[in-house]
Amino acid sequence: MSSDASRLQELGYRQQLRRGLGVFSTFSIGVATVAPVVGLYAIFGLGMNLSGPVWVWLLVLSLVGQVLVAVVYAELASEFPIAGGPYQWVRRLIGPDAGIFTGLIYLVAVSAALATVAFLAAPWFAQLLGLQPSPGGHMLLSFCVLLASLLVNAGGVQVVRVAVNFGIAAEIIASMLIGSMLLVFFRIHDATVLFSSMGAPTSLGAALATLAVCGWAFVGFDASASVAEETTGAGANVPRAILAATAVVGIAVVLVAVAVILATGDLQAVISGSEMDPVTATVVASLGDW
């Protein structure tokens, strides 16, 4: 604690926030922000539509690229264990003007990303509650998700830690369990289908578009750095959390993506876009409505 406070003082700040987060909680915040289930739900149909089943290899390539980014973020978080993330890093490495520009871009990007996650999470809440909302109802439910998240955050770091740890345990366990069940008990296609486009575009433009879409599944691990001033041993634990979050999310997303492809009955319907919700359709067809 004294080392953390001393390092913060060297960076020009006085310790004001309570350091109550360990490495697992900081890791969980990174995973929660990436939201692997929501991320895959958002990109699966687009990936199939753009490149066919072979899109899963572009997903792996995207993950490799994001791991390289995560290594850089981990090094920066180790050098500057302070809240503010990219703004603080760029301000110290380049200058205040570049820092302000980066901070504004970061603020806009995070706001858009969190709103998008809430929008994509709304259908899951609707299914859980047995609702079939209109477009307006979908927007209202998305707003409720954002409002609930705001209230949890307002409860302080201990409330956030409990909520996030519970949610991540459920999400990772459920992802791995469902993915493994689909692979072992409900696989329809042979693994060779993963090397086929099945009539989807095979141009360089389609591949680049797919790669851009895949990146959405691995964005947000930097959130672990945003709580550096609330993490004990931040100089070591925040970098570990960033790298661990990237690895765990990557494994979960790739596993479930492969499992859903191999367990989907009509891949052509997904590629053509006639099946608008392929992940849910495959899970329900395999495991039932429950």
Secondary structure per residue as TSV (DSSP state, phi and psi in degrees):
chain	resnum	aa	ss	phi	psi
A	1	M	-	360.0	-44.6
A	2	S	H	-66.7	-36.1
A	3	S	H	-64.1	-43.3
A	4	D	H	-60.1	-46.4
A	5	A	H	-65.7	-38.1
A	6	S	H	-65.7	-42.2
A	7	R	H	-65.0	-38.9
A	8	L	H	-64.5	-39.4
A	9	Q	H	-64.9	-38.0
A	10	E	H	-61.2	-30.8
A	11	L	T	-85.5	-0.1
A	12	G	T	98.5	16.3
A	13	Y	-	-129.0	152.2
A	14	R	-	-101.2	138.2
A	15	Q	-	-63.2	119.4
A	16	Q	-	-124.6	-33.3
A	17	L	S	-83.2	150.7
A	18	R	-	-82.7	129.6
A	19	R	-	-86.1	95.5
A	20	G	-	-120.7	6.1
A	21	L	B	-103.7	132.0
A	22	G	-	-93.5	-175.7
A	23	V	H	-65.1	-35.9
A	24	F	H	-67.3	-42.3
A	25	S	H	-65.5	-40.5
A	26	T	H	-65.5	-40.3
A	27	F	H	-60.1	-43.5
A	28	S	H	-62.9	-37.4
A	29	I	H	-63.5	-40.3
A	30	G	H	-63.1	-44.8
A	31	V	H	-64.7	-41.7
A	32	A	H	-62.5	-37.9
A	33	T	H	-71.2	-37.3
A	34	V	H	-66.4	-38.2
A	35	A	-	54.3	71.7
A	36	P	H	-57.2	-41.2
A	37	V	H	-65.4	-46.2
A	38	V	H	-65.8	-39.5
A	39	G	H	-61.4	-46.8
A	40	L	H	-65.0	-41.3
A	41	Y	H	-57.1	-35.3
A	42	A	H	-75.9	-34.1
A	43	I	H	-104.7	-15.0
A	44	F	H	-58.9	-53.5
A	45	G	H	-61.8	-39.5
A	46	L	H	-65.6	-42.8
A	47	G	H	-61.1	-44.5
A	48	M	H	-65.2	-41.7
A	49	N	H	-65.2	-35.7
A	50	L	H	-81.2	-38.1
A	51	S	H	-134.6	-5.9
A	52	G	G	78.8	-170.2
A	53	P	G	-57.2	-25.9
A	54	V	G	-65.3	-9.3
A	55	W	H	-61.0	-21.7
A	56	V	H	-63.4	-27.8
A	57	W	H	-74.1	-30.6
A	58	L	H	-70.2	-29.7
A	59	L	H	-63.1	-42.8
A	60	V	H	-64.8	-42.8
A	61	L	H	-61.4	-41.5
A	62	S	H	-62.3	-40.3
A	63	L	H	-62.3	-42.2
A	64	V	H	-59.5	-44.7
A	65	G	H	-61.8	-41.3
A	66	Q	H	-70.4	-29.2
A	67	V	H	-63.6	-39.6
A	68	L	H	-63.1	-40.3
A	69	V	H	-63.9	-42.0
A	70	A	H	-62.9	-35.9
A	71	V	H	-62.8	-42.3
A	72	V	H	-63.7	-45.1
A	73	Y	H	-61.2	-40.2
A	74	A	H	-63.1	-41.4
A	75	E	H	-63.7	-43.1
A	76	L	H	-65.7	-40.9
A	77	A	H	-65.9	-30.9
A	78	S	H	-70.7	-39.4
A	79	E	H	-74.9	-37.4
A	80	F	-	-127.2	75.3
A	81	P	-	-76.4	76.9
A	82	I	S	-145.5	146.5
A	83	A	T	-64.4	148.6
A	84	G	T	118.5	-17.1
A	85	G	T	49.6	-127.0
A	86	P	H	-54.8	-35.1
A	87	Y	H	-59.3	-49.6
A	88	Q	H	-65.5	-40.7
A	89	W	H	-64.7	-49.5
A	90	V	H	-67.3	-38.1
A	91	R	H	-59.4	-37.7
A	92	R	H	-84.3	-30.2
A	93	L	H	-87.5	-31.5
A	94	I	T	-117.4	-52.8
A	95	G	-	157.6	167.7
A	96	P	H	-64.2	-38.8
A	97	D	H	-63.4	-46.8
A	98	A	H	-63.6	-34.9
A	99	G	H	-64.2	-44.6
A	100	I	H	-63.8	-43.5
A	101	F	H	-59.9	-46.5
A	102	T	H	-63.9	-40.6
A	103	G	H	-61.8	-41.5
A	104	L	H	-65.4	-44.2
A	105	I	H	-61.6	-41.9
A	106	Y	H	-63.5	-42.6
A	107	L	H	-61.4	-46.3
A	108	V	H	-64.7	-43.7
A	109	A	H	-64.0	-44.1
A	110	V	H	-66.3	-40.4
A	111	S	H	-61.2	-45.2
A	112	A	H	-65.3	-41.6
A	113	A	H	-65.4	-43.7
A	114	L	H	-67.6	-37.6
A	115	A	H	-64.4	-38.6
A	116	T	H	-66.2	-42.5
A	117	V	H	-61.1	-42.4
A	118	A	H	-63.2	-39.8
A	119	F	H	-65.3	-40.5
A	120	L	H	-77.5	-22.4
A	121	A	H	-80.0	-23.8
A	122	A	H	-55.4	-43.3
A	123	P	H	-60.2	-31.8
A	124	W	H	-67.4	-40.5
A	125	F	H	-65.6	-38.5
A	126	A	H	-61.9	-43.6
A	127	Q	H	-64.6	-40.8
A	128	L	H	-61.7	-36.0
A	129	L	T	-91.1	-0.5
A	130	G	T	72.3	30.3
A	131	L	-	-105.0	154.6
A	132	Q	-	-127.6	79.2
A	133	P	-	-71.7	151.9
A	134	S	-	-72.7	171.6
A	135	P	H	-54.2	-40.0
A	136	G	H	-66.1	-38.7
A	137	G	H	-66.4	-34.9
A	138	H	H	-62.5	-43.7
A	139	M	H	-63.3	-41.5
A	140	L	H	-64.1	-42.2
A	141	L	H	-65.2	-37.9
A	142	S	H	-61.8	-41.9
A	143	F	H	-63.1	-38.2
A	144	C	H	-65.0	-36.9
A	145	V	H	-62.4	-45.3
A	146	L	H	-63.1	-41.9
A	147	L	H	-64.4	-42.9
A	148	A	H	-62.3	-39.6
A	149	S	H	-64.3	-40.2
A	150	L	H	-61.3	-42.1
A	151	L	H	-66.3	-39.3
A	152	V	H	-62.8	-45.5
A	153	N	H	-62.8	-35.8
A	154	A	H	-68.0	-18.4
A	155	G	T	-73.8	-9.2
A	156	G	-	100.2	172.7
A	157	V	H	-65.5	-32.6
A	158	Q	H	-69.2	-40.0
A	159	V	H	-65.3	-43.5
A	160	V	H	-61.3	-42.1
A	161	R	H	-61.2	-46.2
A	162	V	H	-63.8	-47.0
A	163	A	H	-63.5	-45.2
A	164	V	H	-69.3	-43.6
A	165	N	H	-61.1	-42.0
A	166	F	H	-64.6	-45.8
A	167	G	H	-63.5	-40.9
A	168	I	H	-69.7	-40.9
A	169	A	H	-58.3	-45.2
A	170	A	H	-64.0	-44.2
A	171	E	H	-67.7	-47.1
A	172	I	H	-68.5	-45.1
A	173	I	H	-62.0	-45.4
A	174	A	H	-64.6	-42.1
A	175	S	H	-60.4	-51.1
A	176	M	H	-63.1	-41.0
A	177	L	H	-66.4	-48.9
A	178	I	H	-65.1	-44.0
A	179	G	H	-59.8	-44.0
A	180	S	H	-66.0	-40.5
A	181	M	H	-64.0	-41.8
A	182	L	H	-63.2	-41.3
A	183	L	H	-67.8	-41.0
A	184	V	H	-84.1	-42.4
A	185	F	H	-108.1	-21.0
A	186	F	S	-125.3	18.4
A	187	R	-	-70.6	129.4
A	188	I	-	-104.6	-40.6
A	189	H	S	-101.2	154.4
A	190	D	-	-76.2	157.2
A	191	A	G	-62.7	-18.6
A	192	T	G	-63.2	-21.5
A	193	V	G	-64.9	-22.2
A	194	L	G	-70.0	-11.0
A	195	F	G	-105.9	13.8
A	196	S	-	-120.4	145.1
A	197	S	-	-89.5	-16.5
A	198	M	T	51.4	42.4
A	199	G	T	91.3	-6.8
A	200	A	S	-71.4	160.6
A	201	P	-	-56.7	142.8
A	202	T	-	-121.1	18.8
A	203	S	S	-78.5	165.6
A	204	L	H	-62.4	-38.3
A	205	G	H	-61.7	-42.0
A	206	A	H	-65.0	-39.6
A	207	A	H	-65.0	-42.2
A	208	L	H	-66.8	-39.0
A	209	A	H	-63.8	-41.1
A	210	T	H	-63.3	-42.9
A	211	L	H	-61.3	-40.1
A	212	A	H	-63.9	-41.1
A	213	V	H	-64.4	-41.5
A	214	C	H	-60.8	-33.7
A	215	G	H	-57.5	-26.9
A	216	W	G	-60.8	-30.0
A	217	A	G	-72.7	-13.2
A	218	F	G	-127.1	30.9
A	219	V	-	-107.5	130.1
A	220	G	-	129.7	-6.3
A	221	F	T	-63.5	-19.2
A	222	D	T	-65.8	-13.3
A	223	A	H	-60.4	-27.4
A	224	S	H	-60.3	-33.4
A	225	A	H	-72.3	-23.1
A	226	S	H	-71.1	-15.9
A	227	V	T	-109.4	26.2
A	228	A	G	-59.5	-35.5
A	229	E	G	-77.2	-4.8
A	230	E	G	-114.6	7.2
A	231	T	B	-108.1	132.1
A	232	T	T	-73.6	140.0
A	233	G	T	59.0	44.3
A	234	A	H	-58.8	-37.5
A	235	G	H	-59.6	-28.6
A	236	A	H	-104.9	-39.4
A	237	N	H	-76.7	-34.7
A	238	V	H	-65.5	-46.5
A	239	P	H	-58.5	-40.9
A	240	R	H	-61.4	-42.0
A	241	A	H	-64.0	-41.9
A	242	I	H	-60.7	-48.9
A	243	L	H	-68.5	-40.2
A	244	A	H	-66.3	-41.2
A	245	A	H	-61.9	-43.0
A	246	T	H	-62.5	-43.8
A	247	A	H	-66.0	-47.3
A	248	V	H	-65.9	-44.3
A	249	V	H	-62.0	-43.1
A	250	G	H	-59.9	-46.1
A	251	I	H	-62.0	-45.0
A	252	A	H	-64.2	-46.2
A	253	V	H	-65.3	-46.2
A	254	V	H	-65.6	-42.2
A	255	L	H	-59.1	-50.0
A	256	V	H	-69.3	-36.2
A	257	A	H	-61.0	-47.3
A	258	V	H	-62.4	-43.7
A	259	A	H	-62.2	-43.5
A	260	V	H	-67.1	-40.6
A	261	I	H	-59.4	-48.4
A	262	L	H	-72.2	-19.3
A	263	A	H	-100.9	-2.3
A	264	T	-	-80.5	125.7
A	265	G	S	-67.9	-51.8
A	266	D	-	-110.9	87.7
A	267	L	H	-67.7	-32.1
A	268	Q	H	-63.0	-35.2
A	269	A	H	-65.5	-35.3
A	270	V	H	-70.9	-43.4
A	271	I	H	-64.3	-39.3
A	272	S	H	-74.7	-18.1
A	273	G	T	92.4	0.9
A	274	S	-	-72.5	-25.0
A	275	E	-	-96.4	104.8
A	276	M	S	-80.8	-20.1
A	277	D	-	-131.7	67.1
A	278	P	H	-65.1	-34.7
A	279	V	H	-65.4	-51.1
A	280	T	H	-62.3	-42.4
A	281	A	H	-59.9	-42.9
A	282	T	H	-69.4	-43.0
A	283	V	H	-63.8	-44.8
A	284	V	H	-67.2	-41.4
A	285	A	H	-62.8	-33.0
A	286	S	H	-85.9	-45.4
A	287	L	H	-105.3	-13.2
A	288	G	-	95.9	170.2
A	289	D	-	-65.1	-22.9
A	290	W	-	-63.3	360.0
